[in-house]
Amino acid sequence: MYLYVSCIYIFSSQTLLWYHKLSFGDHVDYVKNKVSKRINAMYKSKSILPLQYRKMFANALILPVFDYLDIIYHRANKSKLSDLDILYKKVAKIALDVPTQESSISVYKDMAWLPLHLRRQLHLSSYMFRIIKGNCPANFEDKFKY
């Protein structure tokens, strides 16, 4: 099952940068830039904020940036997505104030997060489930054949 979209334009607030050639590189770079700024703010405030509030900062202000439109750009180039994975790990490690050599699996467990690729897959699966069950806008139902 594939989702084909012809063209999406550049919007101003929550931005999706995507052109008619189906290249997601610009959007992934935009997400990286936005997350990097928030990581910098969290890193600078890590000595001030206790662990509980660093986790809240990561969950409330950084995680939604990774989640925004991830079901669309999940098919981007693997090297671009691996850059996002690195930032995702960095967010968790800064929030928990653990060394960079710490295992990502244990860090994700402490943050109660899934690895980013599984998170994208879960979002895509739940989106498709809503379409199949009819819990979506009517114009989505006739876009898919199953």
MIDOSE-1310 file (N, C-alpha, C; in nm, 2 decimals, decimal comma, always signed):
residues 146
myly	+0,08/-0,12/+0,00/+0,00/+0,00/+0,00/+0,09/+0,12/+0,00; +0,07/+0,21/-0,10/+0,15/+0,33/-0,11/+0,07/+0,46/-0,11; +0,12/+0,56/-0,05/+0,05/+0,69/-0,05/+0,12/+0,78/-0,15; +0,05/+0,82/-0,25/+0,11/+0,91/-0,35/+0,05/+1,05/-0,34
vsci	+0,14/+1,15/-0,32/+0,09/+1,29/-0,31/+0,16/+1,37/-0,42; +0,09/+1,45/-0,49/+0,15/+1,51/-0,61/+0,23/+1,63/-0,57; +0,19/+1,72/-0,48/+0,27/+1,84/-0,45/+0,21/+1,90/-0,32; +0,30/+1,94/-0,24/+0,27/+2,02/-0,11/+0,35/+2,14/-0,11
yifs	+0,30/+2,25/-0,08/+0,37/+2,38/-0,08/+0,43/+2,41/+0,05; +0,51/+2,51/+0,06/+0,58/+2,55/+0,18/+0,49/+2,64/+0,26; +0,46/+2,60/+0,38/+0,38/+2,68/+0,47/+0,47/+2,75/+0,58; +0,41/+2,84/+0,65/+0,50/+2,92/+0,74/+0,51/+2,87/+0,88
sqtl	+0,41/+2,82/+0,95/+0,42/+2,79/+1,09/+0,49/+2,65/+1,11; +0,41/+2,54/+1,12/+0,46/+2,41/+1,12/+0,49/+2,37/+0,97; +0,61/+2,38/+0,94/+0,65/+2,38/+0,79/+0,68/+2,24/+0,74; +0,62/+2,21/+0,63/+0,66/+2,09/+0,55/+0,73/+2,14/+0,42
lwyh	+0,85/+2,12/+0,41/+0,92/+2,16/+0,29/+0,93/+2,03/+0,20; +0,86/+2,04/+0,09/+0,85/+1,92/+0,00/+0,81/+1,97/-0,14; +0,88/+1,92/-0,23/+0,85/+1,96/-0,37/+0,80/+1,85/-0,46; +0,77/+1,88/-0,58/+0,71/+1,79/-0,67/+0,79/+1,67/-0,70
klsf	+0,92/+1,67/-0,67/+1,01/+1,56/-0,70/+1,02/+1,46/-0,59; +0,93/+1,48/-0,49/+0,92/+1,39/-0,38/+1,06/+1,37/-0,30; +1,12/+1,49/-0,28/+1,24/+1,49/-0,20/+1,21/+1,54/-0,07; +1,25/+1,47/+0,04/+1,22/+1,51/+0,17/+1,34/+1,57/+0,24
gdhv	+1,45/+1,59/+0,17/+1,57/+1,64/+0,23/+1,56/+1,77/+0,29; +1,49/+1,86/+0,23/+1,47/+2,00/+0,28/+1,39/+1,99/+0,41; +1,29/+1,91/+0,41/+1,21/+1,90/+0,53/+1,29/+1,84/+0,65; +1,36/+1,74/+0,62/+1,44/+1,67/+0,73/+1,54/+1,77/+0,78
dyvk	+1,61/+1,85/+0,69/+1,70/+1,95/+0,73/+1,63/+2,06/+0,82; +1,51/+2,09/+0,78/+1,44/+2,19/+0,86/+1,41/+2,14/+1,00; +1,37/+2,01/+1,01/+1,34/+1,95/+1,14/+1,47/+1,94/+1,22; +1,58/+1,90/+1,16/+1,71/+1,90/+1,23/+1,75/+2,03/+1,29
nkvs	+1,73/+2,14/+1,21/+1,76/+2,27/+1,25/+1,68/+2,31/+1,37; +1,55/+2,29/+1,36/+1,46/+2,32/+1,47/+1,49/+2,25/+1,60; +1,51/+2,12/+1,59/+1,55/+2,03/+1,70/+1,68/+2,08/+1,76; +1,78/+2,11/+1,68/+1,91/+2,15/+1,73/+1,90/+2,27/+1,82
krin	+1,82/+2,37/+1,78/+1,80/+2,49/+1,86/+1,74/+2,45/+2,00; +1,64/+2,36/+2,00/+1,58/+2,32/+2,13/+1,68/+2,24/+2,21; +1,76/+2,16/+2,14/+1,86/+2,08/+2,22/+1,96/+2,17/+2,29; +2,00/+2,28/+2,21/+2,09/+2,38/+2,27/+2,03/+2,44/+2,39
amyk	+1,90/+2,48/+2,39/+1,84/+2,54/+2,50/+1,83/+2,44/+2,62; +1,80/+2,32/+2,59/+1,79/+2,22/+2,70/+1,93/+2,19/+2,76; +2,03/+2,19/+2,67/+2,17/+2,16/+2,72/+2,21/+2,28/+2,81; +2,18/+2,40/+2,77/+2,23/+2,51/+2,86/+2,15/+2,52/+2,99
sksi	+2,03/+2,47/+2,99/+1,95/+2,47/+3,12/+1,96/+2,34/+3,20; +2,04/+2,25/+3,15/+2,05/+2,12/+3,22/+2,10/+2,13/+3,36; +2,18/+2,22/+3,39/+2,23/+2,23/+3,53/+2,13/+2,30/+3,62; +2,04/+2,37/+3,56/+1,93/+2,44/+3,64/+1,81/+2,36/+3,67
lplq	+1,77/+2,28/+3,56/+1,65/+2,20/+3,57/+1,67/+2,07/+3,63; +1,58/+2,03/+3,73/+1,59/+1,89/+3,78/+1,55/+1,79/+3,67; +1,58/+1,66/+3,69/+1,55/+1,55/+3,60/+1,41/+1,55/+3,55; +1,32/+1,57/+3,64/+1,18/+1,56/+3,61/+1,14/+1,67/+3,50
yrkm	+1,19/+1,79/+3,52/+1,16/+1,90/+3,43/+1,23/+1,89/+3,30; +1,35/+1,83/+3,30/+1,42/+1,80/+3,17/+1,34/+1,70/+3,09; +1,29/+1,60/+3,15/+1,21/+1,50/+3,08/+1,08/+1,57/+3,02; +1,02/+1,65/+3,10/+0,90/+1,72/+3,06/+0,94/+1,82/+2,94
fana	+1,05/+1,88/+2,95/+1,10/+1,97/+2,84/+1,11/+1,89/+2,71; +1,18/+1,77/+2,72/+1,20/+1,69/+2,60/+1,07/+1,64/+2,55; +0,98/+1,59/+2,63/+0,85/+1,54/+2,59/+0,76/+1,64/+2,53; +0,76/+1,76/+2,59/+0,66/+1,86/+2,55/+0,71/+1,95/+2,43
lilp	+0,84/+1,98/+2,43/+0,89/+2,08/+2,33/+0,98/+2,02/+2,22; +1,03/+1,90/+2,24/+1,12/+1,85/+2,13/+1,06/+1,73/+2,06; +1,00/+1,64/+2,14/+0,94/+1,52/+2,08/+0,83/+1,55/+1,97; +0,74/+1,65/+1,99/+0,64/+1,68/+1,89/+0,71/+1,73/+1,75
vfdy	+0,83/+1,78/+1,76/+0,89/+1,82/+1,63/+0,93/+1,70/+1,55; +0,98/+1,60/+1,62/+1,01/+1,47/+1,56/+0,88/+1,41/+1,50; +0,77/+1,42/+1,57/+0,65/+1,35/+1,53/+0,57/+1,42/+1,42; +0,59/+1,55/+1,41/+0,52/+1,62/+1,31/+0,55/+1,58/+1,17
ldii	+0,44/+1,52/+1,10/+0,45/+1,47/+0,96/+0,55/+1,36/+0,94; +0,58/+1,29/+1,05/+0,67/+1,17/+1,03/+0,61/+1,06/+0,95; +0,48/+1,05/+0,94/+0,43/+0,95/+0,85/+0,44/+0,98/+0,70; +0,47/+1,11/+0,67/+0,49/+1,15/+0,53/+0,64/+1,13/+0,50
yhra	+0,73/+1,18/+0,58/+0,87/+1,18/+0,54/+0,94/+1,05/+0,59; +0,87/+0,95/+0,64/+0,94/+0,83/+0,69/+1,01/+0,75/+0,57; +0,97/+0,79/+0,45/+1,03/+0,72/+0,33/+1,15/+0,80/+0,27; +1,20/+0,89/+0,35/+1,31/+0,97/+0,30/+1,44/+0,89/+0,30
nksk	+1,54/+0,95/+0,25/+1,67/+0,88/+0,24/+1,72/+0,84/+0,38; +1,77/+0,72/+0,39/+1,82/+0,66/+0,51/+1,92/+0,75/+0,58; +2,01/+0,81/+0,51/+2,12/+0,89/+0,57/+2,05/+1,01/+0,63; +1,95/+1,07/+0,57/+1,88/+1,18/+0,63/+1,81/+1,14/+0,76
lsdl	+1,74/+1,03/+0,76/+1,67/+0,98/+0,87/+1,77/+0,94/+0,99; +1,89/+0,89/+0,95/+1,98/+0,86/+1,06/+2,03/+0,99/+1,13; +2,04/+1,10/+1,06/+2,07/+1,23/+1,12/+1,97/+1,26/+1,23; +1,84/+1,24/+1,20/+1,74/+1,26/+1,30/+1,75/+1,16/+1,41
dily	+1,78/+1,04/+1,38/+1,80/+0,94/+1,49/+1,91/+0,98/+1,59; +2,02/+1,04/+1,54/+2,13/+1,09/+1,62/+2,08/+1,20/+1,71; +2,00/+1,29/+1,66/+1,95/+1,40/+1,74/+1,85/+1,35/+1,84; +1,77/+1,25/+1,81/+1,68/+1,19/+1,90/+1,75/+1,13/+2,02
kkva	+1,86/+1,06/+1,99/+1,94/+1,00/+2,10/+2,00/+1,11/+2,19; +2,05/+1,21/+2,12/+2,11/+1,32/+2,20/+2,01/+1,39/+2,29; +1,89/+1,41/+2,25/+1,78/+1,47/+2,33/+1,76/+1,38/+2,46; +1,75/+1,25/+2,44/+1,73/+1,16/+2,55/+1,85/+1,16/+2,65
kial	+1,96/+1,16/+2,59/+2,08/+1,16/+2,68/+2,11/+1,29/+2,76; +2,07/+1,40/+2,69/+2,09/+1,53/+2,76/+1,98/+1,54/+2,87; +1,86/+1,49/+2,84/+1,75/+1,50/+2,94/+1,78/+1,42/+3,06; +1,84/+1,30/+3,04/+1,87/+1,22/+3,16/+2,01/+1,25/+3,22
dvpt	+2,09/+1,33/+3,15/+2,22/+1,37/+3,19/+2,31/+1,25/+3,21; +2,31/+1,16/+3,11/+2,40/+1,04/+3,10/+2,51/+1,07/+3,00; +2,62/+0,99/+3,02/+2,73/+1,01/+2,92/+2,69/+0,97/+2,78; +2,75/+1,02/+2,68/+2,72/+0,99/+2,54/+2,74/+0,85/+2,50
qess	+2,83/+0,78/+2,58/+2,85/+0,64/+2,55/+2,75/+0,54/+2,61; +2,65/+0,60/+2,68/+2,55/+0,51/+2,74/+2,46/+0,45/+2,63; +2,42/+0,33/+2,66/+2,34/+0,25/+2,56/+2,21/+0,33/+2,53; +2,17/+0,34/+2,40/+2,05/+0,41/+2,36/+1,93/+0,33/+2,41
isvy	+1,93/+0,20/+2,42/+1,82/+0,12/+2,46/+1,78/+0,15/+2,60; +1,88/+0,16/+2,69/+1,85/+0,19/+2,83/+1,81/+0,33/+2,85; +1,86/+0,42/+2,77/+1,81/+0,56/+2,77/+1,67/+0,57/+2,73; +1,63/+0,50/+2,62/+1,49/+0,51/+2,57/+1,40/+0,45/+2,68
kdma	+1,45/+0,34/+2,74/+1,37/+0,28/+2,85/+1,34/+0,37/+2,96; +1,44/+0,45/+3,00/+1,43/+0,54/+3,11/+1,34/+0,66/+3,07; +1,34/+0,70/+2,95/+1,25/+0,81/+2,90/+1,11/+0,76/+2,86; +1,09/+0,62/+2,86/+0,97/+0,56/+2,81/+0,94/+0,60/+2,67
wlpl	+1,04/+0,59/+2,58/+1,03/+0,62/+2,44/+1,06/+0,50/+2,36; +1,01/+0,49/+2,24/+1,04/+0,39/+2,14/+1,16/+0,45/+2,06; +1,24/+0,36/+2,00/+1,34/+0,42/+1,90/+1,26/+0,49/+1,79; +1,33/+0,59/+1,73/+1,26/+0,68/+1,64/+1,20/+0,60/+1,52
hlrr	+1,27/+0,50/+1,46/+1,21/+0,43/+1,35/+1,09/+0,35/+1,38; +1,08/+0,30/+1,51/+0,96/+0,23/+1,55/+0,85/+0,33/+1,58; +0,89/+0,44/+1,63/+0,79/+0,55/+1,66/+0,72/+0,59/+1,52; +0,80/+0,61/+1,42/+0,74/+0,64/+1,29/+0,65/+0,53/+1,24
qlhl	+0,69/+0,41/+1,25/+0,61/+0,29/+1,21/+0,48/+0,29/+1,29; +0,49/+0,31/+1,42/+0,37/+0,31/+1,50/+0,27/+0,42/+1,45; +0,32/+0,54/+1,42/+0,23/+0,64/+1,38/+0,17/+0,61/+1,24; +0,25/+0,55/+1,15/+0,19/+0,52/+1,02/+0,09/+0,41/+1,04
ssym	+0,11/+0,31/+1,12/+0,02/+0,20/+1,14/-0,11/+0,25/+1,20; -0,10/+0,33/+1,30/-0,22/+0,38/+1,36/-0,30/+0,47/+1,27; -0,23/+0,55/+1,18/-0,30/+0,63/+1,08/-0,37/+0,54/+0,98; -0,31/+0,44/+0,94/-0,38/+0,35/+0,84/-0,49/+0,27/+0,91
frii	-0,48/+0,24/+1,03/-0,58/+0,17/+1,11/-0,71/+0,26/+1,12; -0,69/+0,39/+1,14/-0,80/+0,48/+1,15/-0,87/+0,49/+1,01; -0,79/+0,49/+0,91/-0,85/+0,50/+0,77/-0,93/+0,37/+0,74; -0,88/+0,26/+0,77/-0,95/+0,13/+0,75/-1,07/+0,12/+0,83
kgnc	-1,07/+0,16/+0,96/-1,19/+0,16/+1,04/-1,29/+0,27/+1,02; -1,25/+0,37/+0,93/-1,34/+0,47/+0,90/-1,34/+0,59/+1,00; -1,24/+0,59/+1,09/-1,23/+0,70/+1,19/-1,14/+0,81/+1,13; -1,17/+0,86/+1,01/-1,09/+0,96/+0,95/-1,18/+1,05/+0,86
panf	-1,14/+1,16/+0,81/-1,22/+1,24/+0,72/-1,26/+1,15/+0,60; -1,37/+1,18/+0,54/-1,42/+1,10/+0,43/-1,33/+1,11/+0,31; -1,27/+1,22/+0,29/-1,18/+1,23/+0,17/-1,06/+1,14/+0,17; -1,02/+1,09/+0,29/-0,91/+0,99/+0,30/-0,95/+0,85/+0,26
edkf	-1,07/+0,82/+0,29/-1,11/+0,68/+0,27/-1,10/+0,63/+0,12; -1,13/+0,72/+0,03/-1,13/+0,68/-0,11/-0,99/+0,69/-0,18; -0,89/+0,74/-0,10/-0,75/+0,75/-0,15/-0,68/+0,62/-0,14; -0,73/+0,52/-0,06/-0,66/+0,39/-0,04/-0,75/+0,28/-0,08
ky	-0,68/+0,18/-0,14/-0,75/+0,05/-0,17/-0,69/-0,05/-0,08; -0,78/-0,13/-0,02/-0,73/-0,24/+0,07/-0,82/-0,36/+0,06
